[in-house]
Amino acid sequence: MKRKLIAAIGVAGMLVSVAACGGDDKDGKKSGADGFKGETLTLWAMDGSTPDAWTKDVKAAFEKKTGAKLKLEVQQWNGIQQKLTAALSEENPPDVFEIGNTQTPAYAKTGGLADLSDLKESIGADWTESINKSSVVDGKQYAAPWFVLNRVVIYNKKIWADAGIKELPKTRDDFYAALKKIGQKTDAEPIYLPGQNWYHFVGLAIGEGAELVKKDGDKYVSNLDDPKVAKAVETYKKFQALSEAPKNKDEATPQQAEVFAKGKTGAFIGMSWEAATAVKASKGGKIEKDIGYFTIPGATAAKPEGVFLGGSNLAVAATSPKQELAKEFLKIALSDKFEGQLAKEGGVIPNKTALEANLKGNAAAEAMAPAAAGGGTTPLIPEWGAVENEPNPIKNYLTAVMNGESPADAAKKVEGEFNKRLAQKQ
């Protein structure tokens, strides 16, 4: 499924507090077929998240089991934080809603999300830990993991063949050697990697076990001077040196898929939907036959590179009077049957490793899946949102290192701005 990076941006720092006064349905807990007959559950889902067949089948199953109706209201990512924040402070919020994984902790802190710990106990015992992590705040389950996406290597099979590369790399060193060989044996740029593809850097940091922030008393501060972060940025710099991409731009300026579409680039690190962008941008879509995918190789063949998991959770409004009905919907939508169907139709990573078999035949999704269990996110704290606002200090840190400054000096250079943003009230 062609999609933008879902919920990879975090909160914008404009949430207002809403009262957590939800509870059971006013008539008490109900069960059995037709137990909620005459009621309507409102679901907010983002554009592109609910494939047509999945939506039709989930609606039918929900209505058959509960006797209630499901009202799906499709939302746009642009402006959703403001819209959702306002809705959660009103008397009639959406009962269930899709929420970005990195947004979840901030909304939980405001009191806007219902506690779903009982749901975790009943259906979530085998949720993938890395995917579920963003739904847990202060030890409580405030949302349910729905799906994630992560970056892969998108490569030009023709260029790799012209370079004489017969096997895909299994380790980071193999990957680097293959790219070097492309530079030596062909006229192609080995990899397009701009200096500020910072979500890939976040993935490298996750792979090193690094944290981008740390606690200093009762506040969070920059941790970019950590040796593990330095190791991640040095890996980034090593690969970026093979690229002709600008050191002071991100992957969208210019759009890296459009650069790749010209057929003169060996590979880039991107989301699966970017391949479709490349095909559309190439003359007559001719590059499509040459596109391949593989998991970003890690330090050893046993473990893929760390990746940023951009994805969505499903949450219940704390002020919704339909708590039990909402949980009945989640039990259906998150069941193995419908999680598997969503993975198959949408090409997304499901919330259970056991369900990844549904991705078979989708080359991009198959390349994503191996890294999901070891992936992670940006810091799951409400204060993080302001850090990502432009000009993003992490981007400036990366550019400084790409231009020759030491990781320590670059970290010190942006520390003041980084800490200032972490101190902003959310």
Backbone hydrogen bonds, N-H to C=O, Kabsch-Sander energy under -0.5 kcal/mol:
donor,donor_aa,acceptor,acceptor_aa,energy
7,A,5,L,-0.5
8,A,5,L,-0.6
18,V,110,T,-1.3
21,C,19,A,-1.1
23,G,320,S,-0.7
28,G,25,D,-2.5
35,G,32,G,-1.9
36,F,66,T,-2.7
37,K,34,D,-1.5
38,G,67,G,-1.0
39,E,36,F,-2.2
41,L,69,K,-3.0
42,T,40,T,-0.5
43,L,41,L,-0.5
43,L,71,K,-2.9
44,W,96,V,-2.2
45,A,43,L,-0.6
45,A,73,E,-1.3
47,D,75,Q,-2.7
49,S,46,M,-2.4
55,T,51,P,-2.7
56,K,52,D,-2.4
57,D,53,A,-2.4
58,V,54,W,-2.7
59,K,55,T,-2.4
60,A,56,K,-2.0
61,A,57,D,-2.3
62,F,58,V,-2.8
63,E,59,K,-2.8
64,K,60,A,-2.1
65,K,61,A,-2.1
66,T,62,F,-2.5
67,G,63,E,-1.8
69,K,39,E,-2.6
71,K,41,L,-3.2
71,K,69,K,-0.5
72,L,70,L,-0.7
73,E,43,L,-3.1
73,E,71,K,-0.5
74,V,72,L,-0.6
75,Q,45,A,-2.7
80,I,77,W,-2.0
83,K,79,G,-1.9
84,L,80,I,-3.2
85,T,81,Q,-2.3
86,A,82,Q,-2.1
87,A,83,K,-2.3
88,L,84,L,-2.4
89,S,85,T,-0.6
89,S,86,A,-0.9
90,E,87,A,-1.3
95,D,42,T,-0.8
96,V,42,T,-2.2
97,F,315,A,-2.3
98,E,44,W,-2.6
99,I,313,N,-2.5
101,N,311,G,-2.5
102,T,7,A,-0.8
103,Q,100,G,-0.9
104,T,100,G,-1.3
106,A,103,Q,-0.5
107,Y,103,Q,-1.6
108,A,104,T,-2.4
109,K,105,P,-2.3
110,T,106,A,-1.1
111,G,107,Y,-0.5
111,G,108,A,-1.2
112,G,107,Y,-1.7
114,A,316,V,-3.0
116,L,114,A,-0.5
116,L,141,Q,-4.2
119,L,116,L,-0.6
120,K,116,L,-2.0
121,E,117,S,-1.7
122,S,118,D,-1.5
123,I,119,L,-2.7
124,G,119,L,-0.6
124,G,120,K,-1.6
127,W,124,G,-1.5
128,T,351,N,-3.1
131,I,128,T,-0.5
132,N,128,T,-2.3
133,K,129,E,-1.6
135,S,132,N,-2.1
136,V,132,N,-0.5
136,V,133,K,-1.3
137,V,135,S,-0.6
137,V,140,K,-2.5
140,K,137,V,-2.0
142,Y,135,S,-2.7
142,Y,140,K,-1.0
143,A,135,S,-0.6
144,A,314,L,-2.6
146,W,312,S,-1.9
147,F,312,S,-1.7
148,V,349,I,-1.7
149,L,310,G,-2.3
152,V,270,G,-2.7
153,V,294,F,-2.8
154,I,152,V,-0.6
154,I,268,F,-2.7
155,Y,153,V,-0.6
155,Y,292,G,-2.3
156,N,266,G,-2.5
157,K,155,Y,-0.8
157,K,290,D,-3.7
160,W,156,N,-2.1
161,A,157,K,-2.3
162,D,158,K,-2.7
163,A,159,I,-1.5
164,G,161,A,-1.6
165,I,160,W,-2.4
166,K,164,G,-0.7
172,R,298,G,-3.0
175,F,171,T,-2.3
176,Y,172,R,-2.4
177,A,173,D,-2.5
178,A,174,D,-2.4
179,L,175,F,-2.2
180,K,176,Y,-2.4
181,K,177,A,-2.1
182,I,178,A,-1.9
183,G,179,L,-1.9
184,Q,180,K,-1.6
185,K,181,K,-2.8
186,T,182,I,-1.9
189,E,264,K,-2.6
191,I,242,L,-0.6
192,Y,267,A,-2.6
193,L,191,I,-0.8
195,G,246,P,-2.4
196,Q,249,K,-2.2
197,N,194,P,-1.2
198,W,196,Q,-2.7
200,H,197,N,-0.9
201,F,197,N,-1.3
202,V,198,W,-2.4
203,G,199,Y,-1.8
204,L,200,H,-2.2
205,A,201,F,-2.5
206,I,202,V,-2.5
207,G,203,G,-2.4
208,E,204,L,-1.2
209,G,206,I,-1.5
210,A,205,A,-2.7
214,K,221,V,-2.2
216,D,219,K,-3.5
219,K,216,D,-1.3
221,V,214,K,-2.7
223,N,212,L,-2.4
226,D,223,N,-1.9
229,V,226,D,-0.5
230,A,226,D,-2.1
231,K,227,P,-2.1
232,A,228,K,-1.7
233,V,229,V,-2.3
234,E,230,A,-1.9
235,T,231,K,-1.7
236,Y,232,A,-2.0
237,K,233,V,-2.4
238,K,234,E,-2.1
239,F,235,T,-1.7
240,Q,236,Y,-2.7
241,A,237,K,-1.8
242,L,239,F,-1.5
243,S,240,Q,-1.8
249,K,246,P,-0.7
253,T,250,D,-1.3
253,T,254,P,-0.7
255,Q,252,A,-0.5
256,Q,251,E,-2.8
258,E,255,Q,-1.0
259,V,255,Q,-1.4
260,F,256,Q,-2.5
261,A,257,A,-1.6
262,K,259,V,-1.3
263,G,260,F,-2.0
266,G,189,E,-3.2
268,F,154,I,-1.8
269,I,192,Y,-0.6
270,G,152,V,-2.3
270,G,268,F,-0.7
274,E,271,M,-1.6
275,A,272,S,-1.5
276,A,272,S,-0.6
277,T,273,W,-1.3
278,A,274,E,-2.1
279,V,275,A,-2.3
280,K,276,A,-2.3
281,A,277,T,-2.0
282,S,278,A,-1.6
285,G,282,S,-1.9
286,K,283,K,-1.5
288,E,285,G,-1.7
289,K,286,K,-0.6
290,D,287,I,-1.6
291,I,287,I,-0.5
291,I,288,E,-1.3
292,G,155,Y,-2.3
294,F,153,V,-1.8
298,G,300,T,-0.5
300,T,303,K,-0.6
303,K,300,T,-1.0
305,E,296,I,-2.8
309,L,376,G,-3.6
310,G,149,L,-2.2
310,G,308,F,-0.8
311,G,309,L,-0.6
312,S,147,F,-2.1
313,N,99,I,-3.1
314,L,144,A,-2.8
315,A,97,F,-2.6
317,A,95,D,-1.9
318,A,112,G,-2.2
320,S,317,A,-1.5
323,Q,23,G,-0.7
326,A,322,K,-2.5
327,K,323,Q,-1.9
328,E,324,E,-1.9
329,F,325,L,-2.0
330,L,326,A,-2.2
331,K,327,K,-2.3
332,I,328,E,-1.4
333,A,329,F,-3.2
334,L,330,L,-2.4
335,S,332,I,-1.4
339,E,335,S,-3.0
340,G,336,D,-2.2
341,Q,337,K,-1.7
342,L,338,F,-2.3
343,A,339,E,-2.2
344,K,340,G,-2.2
345,E,341,Q,-2.8
346,G,342,L,-2.9
347,G,343,A,-1.7
349,I,148,V,-2.6
351,N,146,W,-0.5
355,L,352,K,-1.6
356,E,353,T,-1.8
357,A,354,A,-0.5
358,N,355,L,-1.8
359,L,356,E,-1.9
360,K,357,A,-1.5
362,N,359,L,-2.4
363,A,361,G,-0.8
366,E,362,N,-2.8
367,A,363,A,-1.5
368,M,364,A,-1.5
369,A,365,A,-2.3
371,A,368,M,-1.4
372,A,368,M,-0.6
372,A,369,A,-1.4
373,A,369,A,-0.6
374,G,371,A,-0.6
375,G,372,A,-1.6
376,G,307,V,-2.1
381,I,379,P,-1.9
384,W,381,I,-1.8
385,G,382,P,-1.0
386,A,383,E,-0.6
387,V,384,W,-1.5
388,E,384,W,-0.9
388,E,385,G,-0.8
389,N,386,A,-0.8
395,K,392,N,-0.6
396,N,392,N,-1.6
397,Y,393,P,-2.1
398,L,394,I,-2.4
399,T,395,K,-2.5
400,A,396,N,-2.1
401,V,397,Y,-2.0
402,M,398,L,-2.9
403,N,399,T,-1.8
404,G,401,V,-1.8
405,E,400,A,-2.3
410,A,406,S,-2.8
411,A,407,P,-2.3
412,K,408,A,-2.1
413,K,409,D,-2.0
414,V,410,A,-1.2
415,E,411,A,-0.9
416,G,412,K,-0.5
418,F,414,V,-2.6
419,N,415,E,-2.8
420,K,416,G,-2.1
421,R,417,E,-2.1
422,L,418,F,-2.0
423,A,419,N,-1.3
424,Q,421,R,-1.3
